[in-house]
Structure formats: structure tokens, C-alpha cells
Amino acid sequence: MKREKKYNRKKIKMLKFKLVILMFCFLLIIIAIGIFLNYHLFAIQNIERLDKIKDYTEYKIKLEFLEDNEQKEEKLIYETDNERFYLSGVKEIYVYYGSTSTTLKNALEKEYLTLEILKDNLHEEIGNGFIKYIFRGSNDEKEQYVMYEFTRENDKTDYYFTTI
């Protein structure tokens, strides 16, 4: 009789332990689903807000700088039939329309920003074989950038975005 009671208690303890483990796994699955849905809904909401903007000419650009240990390479971000856009010495460029933001690459791909809109807000300086467009409309270092335009014969025009 004592053996049976011990055996039953041991079985109940194992059953409780398995139930706790099962509840913990179930809780982790619910949390993972919640995080995924939250990110997914945020991404969808961001796309919808960008599509509903009426005036794409009112924007701000902010630079994300490279870390000290990262190499300063040119990175092709967007290419059309006539132009190529590069980041040079910059990790990423974000375009802000009020509180909604996107990357420069996405803004160019979705045609929120065009070359004409970009050049409209910049001061133009003609150099030897290139045109330098400078934005200094802010005292914030992260908002100051330069765009270089290189026109090559029988090839595309290259635009390089970099820091001042």
C-alpha cells in the first residue's frame, strides 16, 4: 500500500512538472506570436502612412553614421536606366515625412523622392567633372549631407551621398 501511494505521488509530481513545462512553452509561443504580429502590423502601418502622404516635397533626411571599426565603402542602393545612387561613408540614410520614416533606398524605389525633389532643397556648386549639392538647412550634424553628381560619357549618372 505504501509503495502504491509513493508511486502515485511520484506520478502526480511528474505530471505537475510536465504541466508546468507545457504551460511555459505555451506562454513562450504566445509571446513569440505577439511580437511577430506587433512587428508585422507596424510594418504594414508604416507602408500605409507613407502611401497616404499628400506632399512628398516636405521631408527631412537623417544620416546614420558608420561605426569606427566599419569600412568606408561605397554601397549601391538604387539604380535606374539613367542613374545610380550610392552611399559613401554613411551606413544608412533615412527620409522622414513628419513622424513616418523610410530609407532613402525605399523612398527612391517607391518614387516618394525623385531627383528633382532632392535637388530642389540643395545648394549647387559646380566642380571639375562633378556637381556638388550641399544641404545645410540644419545645425544637426546628422541632417547635413552632400550629394555628388558624376556624369560619365556613354554611361549612367552616378550620385554619391556622403557627410559634409
N, C-alpha and C positions, 0 to 999 in steps of 0.2 A: 503494500500500500504506500509506504513512504517513498519507494522508488518511483511509483507512478506519479505521485504528487511532485517530486523533484523533476521528473521528466516533463510533466505538464507545465510547471513553472518555467523550465528552461525553454520549452517550445513557445510559451507566451512571450518570454523575453526576446527570443529571436524574431518572433512575429512583430513585436513592437519596434524592434531595431530596424527590420526591413521596412515597416510602415514609415518610420521617421526618414529613412534614406529615400524612399519613394516620394514622400512629401517634399523633401529638399530638392530632389531632381525636378519635380513638377514645378516648384517655385522658380528654379533656375530657368526652366523652359519658358514660363510666363514672363519673366523679366527679359529674357532674350527677345521674345516676340514683341514685347512692349518697346524695347529700344529700337528694334528694326522698324516697326511701324512709325515710331516717332520720327526717325531719320527720313523714312520714305515720305511721310506726309509733309515734312519740312521741305524736302527737295521739290515735291510737286507744288507746294505753295509758293516757293521761290520762283519757279518757272511761270506759274500763273501771274504772279505780281509783275514779273519782267514783261510778259506779253501785254499787260494792261496799261503800261506806261504810255502816256499820250505824247510827251515831248522828250525824245531821246537826246536832244541837244543840251539838256541841263544835267550834267554829270560831274563827278569828281573821280580822279584817278589816284590810287594809293599804291605805293611800291612795297613789295616785301623783299627785303634785302637778303643777300646770301650770308650764310654764317661764315666766320673767319676761316674755317677749315674746308669750305666748299670751293671748288674750282670755278673760276670766272670764264665760263664758256658761252658761246653764242648758242641760243636754242631757238630753232624754228618753231613758231607757234601757229602760223596760219599762212596759207598760200592760195593765191587765185591765179587766173590766167596771166595777169599782168604784174602782180605784186607778190612779194614775200615779206613777212613780218617776223622779226627776231627779237628776243630778249638778250641783252648783253650786259652781264654783270649784275643782273637782277634775278631773283628767284621766281617771282610772280608779280603780275600787275593786276589789280582789282579795279573794276569800274563800279562806282556807286551811283545809283539813282535814288536819292533820298536814303531810306534805310535798307533798300534792297541792293544786293551786290552780286556781281558775277566776275569771272575772269575776263581779261582782255581777249583771250582766245575765243571764248564763248560769245562775247559781245560782237566780235568781228564775224564769226561763223553765222550767228543768227541775224546779222546785219542791224543790230541795235546801234552800233557805231560804224560809220563809214569814214573813209579817208578825208572826205570834205569836212565832216563834223569834227574830226580830230584836228585837222589843220586850222580850222576856224578859231580855235581857242589858243593858238600858239603863235609866238613871235618868230618870224622867219629871218634867218641870216644865211646869205649865200657864201659858200666857201669854195675852195679849189677842188672841183669834182664832186661836191656834195652840197646839199642844203640842210641846214641845221634848224630845227624847230624847237623852241625853248618854251617851257611853261614855268612861270614864276608867280603865279597868282596867289600863292600861299607862302607863309613863313614856315610851315611844317615841312621838314626835310623829306618825309615820306610822300608828299604830294608834289615835289619838284622833280621833273623829269625832262629828258631831251629825246627828241626823235630825229635821227639822221636819215636822209634820203639819198640813196646812191642809184643813179640811173646808168645802166650799162647798155652798151650798144648791142642790138640783136638779142637782148635778154630781158628778164623781168626787172622791175624796180625794187630795190631792197630797202626796207625800213627797219632801223635798229632803235629799240627803246632802251635807254640807259639812265643812270643818275646824273645829276649835274656835277 
